[in-house]
């Protein structure tokens, strides 16, 4: 029976979906044209790697018109760049010393004809070069005082299937260029960042056939047990102050949602439905939650304040399979099944809604789009897109109506957090 509920929950999370979007209207302004080049020396290959990631970062930011440049020079010909209507020039140079690679960035303001950024970034571990590119993009973005893109430097934590009965937990950058396995013993599922600093995670480990929630420090390797349940045990949401959790536990055979206080170690049962209640996520300044339930006979999204006996309210009124949900403040993104083929390919699209009004907007148009997760600032949504011949990690820039994809090779993602 316990094994059934674990398998059912995995299926419930992976194969049902929901859709949501938010309509943001921005004042149209001219964005600067930036050209990126790299310096040709004996470490040019390393500079080229950073250069390629940086081009993507600047483009994804939505704040630049990006041009690929030729190999850079020590000092630009300002007149040439002015004639080509270039506003900014970024040149990447790689050097090597005893500490590792140094990436030197020189940013020129062509209109002012000045060098306005001259900064060195050290790479102690060569594989970490994508994060150097992300930091460079953030620094350039800050120079033009554009909206923050600090989310680019955050880790993604994910669980990936290896073989039957085994899945590893990895950390990566948002492009999946950098990947590092941090837990590789047994069945490890549903990773969730435990704090804003991304030093610790919660995850579910199957220990002696019992789902057990562990808290794990990714730098020290120290772990501690939080909670366990013979049927199911998952951390689905962490409060903004990192002091409270929403857990899905199956203490009496049916999965329900519990509020867990990390200071007192006390848990409060928030749902008591004789069916499936899962995937609780804090909303409205951590005073309420949205969650997925089959209480209508199919997966759908519901709302409940964190008072134990507060009423449950339906949130979504379209579609017959709405699940895989994430929240940011009063915004909710979910995946919804749009077709009903019993034996064939079905389409799942993402939608964005607000708990404060009835607005709804579709974010995707085709394919199987699932596992949406908001960025830390709420301005982007990451998700998994599956097409018949390719799976990708997608990033939707909500403010700009643009979506970018990063192919997933040789990996089946079970769950992730951003």
ABEGO torsion letter per residue (X at the ends): XAAAAAAAAAAAAAABBBBBBBBBBBBBBBBBBBBBBBBBBAAAAAAAAAAAAAAAAAAAAGABBBBBBBBBBABBBAAAAAAAGBABBBBBBBBBBAAEBBBBBBBBBAAAGBBABBBBBBBABAAAAAAAAAAAAAAAAAAAGBBBAAAAABBBBBBBBABBGBBBBBBBBAAGABBBBABABEBBBGBBBABAAGABBBBBBBBGGBBBBBBBBAAAGBBBBABBBAABBBBABBBAAGABBBBBBBAAGBBBBBBBBAAAGBBBBABABBBBBBGBBBBGGGABBBBBBAAAGBBBBBBBBABAABBBBBABABEABBBGBBBBEABBBBBBBABBBAABBBBBBBBBBBAABABBBBABABEBBBGBBBBAAGABBBBBBBBAABBBBBBBBAAAGBBBBBBBBGBBBABBBX
